[in-house]
Amino acid sequence: MKTAIYHIRTRCNYSQSMAARELGVSRQMFSAWEHGDKPIPDIRKQTISALFGVPVSILEETDEAAVLSFCDRPMFSTTCQGKQVFSFLPPKKQTRVFLGVPTATRPEEQCKILMSQKAALLEKLDRLFQFDPQRQVDELPDMEWKLSVLSRFASVADAAEAVAPPYRGRLLRFILEQMEILSAMLQGTQLPEQDTWAQQQLLLLRHRWGQINALPDDTSTDAPGHSKNCKPEEILQRIDYWYQKAKRRGADWAQLQWRLNQILEQENTHELD
């Protein structure tokens, strides 16, 4: 069973070395108190009580459930030895309220876990943003779009960073909500707990995506040489016809290339019928 001083120290985000230094004892001595190998002298209980902002009585509590229940309350952020730590009582200097349930993982360790996850995501992004040496020209348009998406995401992150701290979390949750709706649209899934607003957004996105991917009706008419069994030169005539027509209209090159390939795939499908 873990002792009261262990739960209080970890809840306050102190390492054993930090707590021992603040109390003026060795880390080995503090560790002995924390593991119950040695009793905590009464005079030291007073300094521990002041450091963590807890009553002396909780340091003597042997019921682990009671200690955890005590720890489950708002805390106050401060700094110690250049690190963010917490107290159960507001310190004299400027502080902020911290809300969070007691966990077995100290905030410092949680930060390390998140940084490891960030490194893995950056590695994945690096793999996604690679050119295939045999398809560099084909992949140029997609790479430009990928970088544009990444650039917009960086702009959104910059905007979120500029928001006042009390509202930043709300904005980030709102952005995440929008991305989850977009992900559900692309994957053809349903949102787990969607409300009416989210459902409407999902339907609108799916409708828009369907419009973007729909081939124009006139690709099957008015084009010279169109038939279900086109010769190669007739297919080229069709592709060139739509290329010239789209160029005059100022069409997007990447979308035009996609549509021309759709025409080519349709003709190849007819040959297999």
Solvent accessible surface area in square Angstrom, and as a share of the most:
residue,aa,sasa,rsa
1,M,167,0.75
2,K,102,0.43
3,T,36,0.21
4,A,6,0.04
5,I,4,0.02
6,Y,48,0.18
7,H,23,0.10
8,I,0,0.00
9,R,16,0.06
10,T,13,0.07
11,R,20,0.07
12,C,0,0.00
13,N,9,0.04
14,Y,8,0.03
15,S,28,0.18
16,Q,29,0.13
17,S,45,0.29
18,M,11,0.05
19,A,0,0.00
20,A,3,0.02
21,R,151,0.55
22,E,84,0.38
23,L,13,0.07
24,G,60,0.58
25,V,28,0.16
26,S,60,0.39
27,R,106,0.39
28,Q,120,0.53
29,M,69,0.31
30,F,0,0.00
31,S,20,0.13
32,A,14,0.11
33,W,12,0.04
34,E,8,0.04
35,H,119,0.53
36,G,52,0.50
37,D,110,0.57
38,K,104,0.44
39,P,120,0.75
40,I,24,0.12
41,P,62,0.39
42,D,107,0.56
43,I,129,0.66
44,R,73,0.27
45,K,31,0.13
46,Q,110,0.49
47,T,56,0.33
48,I,0,0.00
49,S,18,0.11
50,A,85,0.66
51,L,37,0.19
52,F,0,0.00
53,G,8,0.08
54,V,5,0.03
55,P,67,0.42
56,V,40,0.23
57,S,76,0.49
58,I,18,0.09
59,L,16,0.08
60,E,97,0.43
61,E,61,0.27
62,T,104,0.60
63,D,74,0.39
64,E,48,0.22
65,A,69,0.54
66,A,38,0.29
67,V,1,0.01
68,L,72,0.36
69,S,79,0.51
70,F,28,0.12
71,C,0,0.00
72,D,80,0.42
73,R,101,0.37
74,P,71,0.45
75,M,0,0.00
76,F,44,0.18
77,S,16,0.10
78,T,20,0.12
79,T,84,0.49
80,C,15,0.09
81,Q,75,0.33
82,G,80,0.77
83,K,61,0.26
84,Q,98,0.44
85,V,0,0.00
86,F,6,0.02
87,S,12,0.08
88,F,11,0.05
89,L,112,0.56
90,P,77,0.49
91,P,40,0.25
92,K,217,0.92
93,K,116,0.49
94,Q,174,0.77
95,T,41,0.24
96,R,153,0.56
97,V,88,0.51
98,F,63,0.26
99,L,129,0.64
100,G,33,0.31
101,V,102,0.58
102,P,39,0.24
103,T,76,0.44
104,A,99,0.77
105,T,46,0.27
106,R,33,0.12
107,P,37,0.23
108,E,52,0.23
109,E,69,0.31
110,Q,72,0.32
111,C,76,0.46
112,K,116,0.49
113,I,91,0.46
114,L,102,0.51
115,M,107,0.48
116,S,70,0.45
117,Q,98,0.44
118,K,102,0.43
119,A,49,0.38
120,A,58,0.45
121,L,112,0.56
122,L,99,0.49
123,E,105,0.47
124,K,107,0.45
125,L,63,0.31
126,D,86,0.44
127,R,160,0.58
128,L,91,0.45
129,F,47,0.20
130,Q,102,0.45
131,F,78,0.32
132,D,56,0.29
133,P,111,0.70
134,Q,168,0.75
135,R,119,0.43
136,Q,94,0.42
137,V,119,0.69
138,D,78,0.40
139,E,35,0.16
140,L,86,0.43
141,P,33,0.21
142,D,85,0.44
143,M,17,0.08
144,E,111,0.50
145,W,136,0.48
146,K,81,0.34
147,L,92,0.46
148,S,41,0.27
149,V,103,0.59
150,L,65,0.33
151,S,55,0.36
152,R,158,0.58
153,F,105,0.44
154,A,53,0.41
155,S,62,0.40
156,V,59,0.34
157,A,46,0.36
158,D,100,0.52
159,A,56,0.44
160,A,3,0.02
161,E,116,0.52
162,A,89,0.69
163,V,42,0.24
164,A,50,0.38
165,P,81,0.51
166,P,87,0.55
167,Y,119,0.45
168,R,64,0.23
169,G,30,0.29
170,R,144,0.53
171,L,55,0.28
172,L,88,0.44
173,R,153,0.56
174,F,105,0.44
175,I,32,0.16
176,L,101,0.50
177,E,66,0.30
178,Q,55,0.25
179,M,98,0.44
180,E,90,0.40
181,I,3,0.02
182,L,80,0.40
183,S,43,0.28
184,A,5,0.04
185,M,16,0.07
186,L,104,0.52
187,Q,129,0.57
188,G,58,0.55
189,T,63,0.37
190,Q,113,0.50
191,L,22,0.11
192,P,131,0.82
193,E,165,0.74
194,Q,59,0.26
195,D,85,0.44
196,T,99,0.58
197,W,104,0.37
198,A,7,0.05
199,Q,64,0.28
200,Q,96,0.42
201,Q,51,0.23
202,L,1,0.00
203,L,97,0.48
204,L,112,0.56
205,L,59,0.29
206,R,70,0.25
207,H,116,0.52
208,R,139,0.51
209,W,119,0.42
210,G,41,0.39
211,Q,95,0.42
212,I,65,0.33
213,N,54,0.28
214,A,59,0.46
215,L,48,0.24
216,P,51,0.32
217,D,132,0.68
218,D,43,0.22
219,T,13,0.07
220,S,62,0.40
221,T,74,0.43
222,D,117,0.61
223,A,10,0.08
224,P,65,0.41
225,G,36,0.34
226,H,74,0.33
227,S,49,0.32
228,K,145,0.62
229,N,119,0.61
230,C,10,0.06
231,K,121,0.51
232,P,99,0.62
233,E,92,0.41
234,E,50,0.22
235,I,13,0.07
236,L,118,0.58
237,Q,96,0.43
238,R,3,0.01
239,I,38,0.19
240,D,73,0.38
241,Y,65,0.25
242,W,19,0.07
243,Y,73,0.28
244,Q,64,0.29
245,K,37,0.16
246,A,15,0.11
247,K,94,0.40
248,R,180,0.66
249,R,165,0.60
250,G,65,0.63
251,A,42,0.33
252,D,69,0.36
253,W,142,0.50
254,A,28,0.22
255,Q,72,0.32
256,L,14,0.07
257,Q,86,0.38
258,W,94,0.33
259,R,42,0.15
260,L,25,0.12
261,N,65,0.34
262,Q,43,0.19
263,I,2,0.01
264,L,67,0.33
265,E,94,0.42
266,Q,74,0.33
267,E,3,0.01
268,N,68,0.35
269,T,75,0.44
270,H,50,0.22
271,E,104,0.47
272,L,156,0.78
273,D,140,0.72
